[in-house]
C-alpha cells in the first residue's frame, strides 16, 4: 500500500481483482470501503480479464508491476481511480503506466497525486529507471497530469503523444 496526502493506493491481488471485476461491492466490503454501483468501465474490465488475470498465472512474483492499483480517497473511502504499470521493467528499466479517474472525481488532482506516489514507490524498488506513458493529443487532462509529474514528450505520432519520466538520482 502507498499513502499520499489524500490517497491510499492499494495493489490488488488475484482474488481482489476477481472481486473488483464482479463490480458488486464485494471488494469494497472486504476492504471496508464505500461501494458505488456500476462504476467499473467496460475497458477496464477487458484489461483485467484479458491481461491482468493471465499475468498473475504467468508471473506471480512481478504482480505489483501489472496489477490494478485502486486509488482511494481517504476522507470518503471511495475508489476514485485506477492505475497500473503495463508490465515489469524491461532489461533497460523501462515500464509504461496507464491510468483512469472515475468521472465524478476528475479535475481534483487525484491522478496527479496517485501517479506521483506510484512512481516514487516504483523508482525506490531499484529496477525501474524510466516510466513511459501515451496520451491522445486531445486528452488535455491526461496530458496535464503527466506534465505536473515531470514527464516530457518524446514523440508525436498521428493523434498520440508519447511521454517519459527518467529517474533522477
N, C-alpha and C positions, 0 to 999 in steps of 0.2 A: 504494500500500500504506500502511496505517496500522498503527503499532506502539503497543501499550499495554504495561502492565507484564507481563501474562502471555500476551498475544494478538497475533496478526497478523491484520489484516483485508485481504483481497485482493479487489478488484473483478474479476469475470470478464468477459473479452471474449467475442465471439460464438462463436469456436471452443471456448473453455473452457466456455461454457455448454452447448454440444453434448456435449462430453466428460463434463461433470458429469451431464447428463441421461441418458447411457447407463448410469451407475451401475455401471461395470465396472472401475473403478480407473485408467482412462486419465488422467483429470485428476490424480489423486493421484500417479501415476507421473511425469507431466511436471513436477509441482511439487515432487517429492521428498518427498511426504507418505506417511503410512501409510494404506492403504486398508482400510476396514471395509465389507464387502459388505452390500448391502441396506438402507442407512440412509436413502436419499433418499425422503422421504414422497411419496405419491401427489399430495397437494395441491400440493406444491412443483413436482412435475413438470408439473402442469397450468398453473401460473403461468408456468413457463419457456416451455412450448410456446405457450400462448395469449396471453401478454402480453409477456414479456421479449424473446423472439426477434423478433417482429414490430417492436418498437420499435427494435431495432438497425438495421433497414432504414429505418424512418421518420425516426429522429432519432439518427444515429450520434454526433454531436457532444455529445449530452447523456447518453450511456450511463451515466455514473457515478451519475446520479440515477434510474436504473431497473434497473440490473443487480443481480444477486445478488452480495453481498459474502460470501465464505466467511470463517468465523471459525475460526482455527487456534490450538490451544493450543500455545504454543512448546515446552514441555517434552516433550510426547508426539508432536508433529507430526500430531495427529488433527484432522480437521474436526469441531468441536463444535457449530456453529450456523451459521445463515444470517440475513442481514438485508438490507433494501433500502429505498430510497425508492420510493414508488409513482408516481414521475414527477418531472420537473424542477419547480423552484419556479414557482408561478403568478405573475401580474402583481403580486400583493401580497407575494410572497416566501414563500409557504406550500407545504409538501410534507408528505405523510403517510409514516410509516415503518411497516414490517411486519417481523416477526422470528419466529424459532423456534429453540429449543435442542433438540438431539438428546437423547433420553430419558436416556441414561446420564450426561449432563453437566449435568443440571438441578440447581438449588439449590446451585451452586458459585460464583455471582456472575459467570459468564462473560458473560451477556447484559447485565447492568448495565454491565460494563466495556466491552463492544463498542459498545453504544449511546452511551455517553459519548464514546468515541473517534470514532465516525462523525459524531455531531452536532458535536463540536468541529471536525472537518475541514470539514464542510458549512458551518458558520457562517463559517469562515475563507475560503470561496470567494467570499463577498460577495453572493451572490444570495438566499440563504436567510435569512429573518428569523423564521419560526415553523415548528416541527415539530409535526405532529399525530399522534395515534395513536388506535386504537379497541381496546377490550378487552371481552370478555364479563364481565358482573358477577361471575360465579363463578370467573373465572380469577385467583385471588389472586396467583399467582406473577408473572404478567404485569403485574398492577396494581402490585405491589411494585417491579418493575424500573422502571416509569415514575416512581413516587414517588421512588425513590432518585436518579433522573436529573433531578429538579426539574420534572417535568410536573405540571400542575394540571388538575383535572376542569373541563370547560367545559359538559358536558351529559350527562344520563342519559335514554336513550330505551329503553323496554322492558328488555331484558336487556343492552343495550350501554352502555358508558361511553366518552365522547369526551374526549380529553386534548389539551393543547397545552403546548409549551415555547417561550417567547419568548426570542430572543437578547438577552442582557444586554450592553450596550456598556460 
